[in-house]
């Protein structure tokens, strides 16, 4: 069956490639949003460093679970 072409498979693969590209951009934008939010929160709680950047957040080591 070598050389047999499946045009429907080609269209499906191209659609998958397009969808994965969209997902990649969505994840990049989501990561940038949350990085910006973290910077905003750290500057509000820890202030700024002498370089003008937001001071890093320090994560607490405690976990609280209810339920």
MOLINLIN-V315203 format. One line per field, one symbol per residue. ss: DSSP state (~ for helix, > for strand, _ for the rest). psi: psi as a letter, one per 20 degrees, with the letter a starting at -180 (. if undefined). burial: I if it has 9 or more other C-alpha atoms within 8 Angstrom, else O. Layout:
ss=???
psi=???
burial=???
//
This chain:
ss=______~~~~~~~~~~~~~~~~~~~~~~~~~~~~~~~~~~~~~~~~_>_____>_____________
psi=jqipqnhggggghgggggghgggghghghgghghgggggghhhhhibqrhiiqpqqqppqjqpppq.
burial=OOOOOOOOOOOOOOOOOOOOOOOOOOOOOOOOOOOOOIIIIIIOOIIIOOOOOIIOOOOOOOOOOOO
//
